[in-house]
């Protein structure tokens, strides 16, 4: 487990970092791509983990020279994802960090999910009570890889960027932490990758 004693706050990404939900998002995107005629590329979608749905729809339009209505695509994906309704599981290694530093460090969540989905998932998994702030795609102007999501979490906790460390599972999320001026610890396939000392 990483030693986080030099920080005052932890910012957790949600999907793929705290909650094992990336598989269901990929299935929902596959269904959405089929519906709208986008070629489905699982790796491309995975690499966009943390990017708000509407923004991914815009990227797909640009990539495939299409002009689908962004809200329509985003809503279809949201409904497809909700219909999967799989039971959500907590990623144990990150949850252990949360337990270890509860009451010692301040904690918040910074996610590319919409607020309604994020609160539902954090409530269902019992994680909501462990964090003092949740910043979602609904709460910011610029989603990841922009640093606004993580900076807003820090601000809500009354901390500076340098006082926080981010836990993330995607390259886009890592870039967002970098743009926010925060250290970042990666969680790859549910395992925390300790930075070289």
Buried (B, 14 or more C-beta within 10 A) or exposed (E): EBEBEEBBBBBBBBBBBBBBBBEBBBBBBBBBBEBBEBEBBEEBBBEBBBBBBBBBBBEBBEEEEEEBEBEEBBBBBBEBBEEEEEEBEBBEBBBEBBEEBEEEBBBBBBBBBBBEBBBBBBEEBEBBEBBBBBBBBBBBEBBBBBBBBBBBBBBBBEBBBEBBBBBBBBBBBBBBBBBBBBBBBBBEEBEBEEEEE
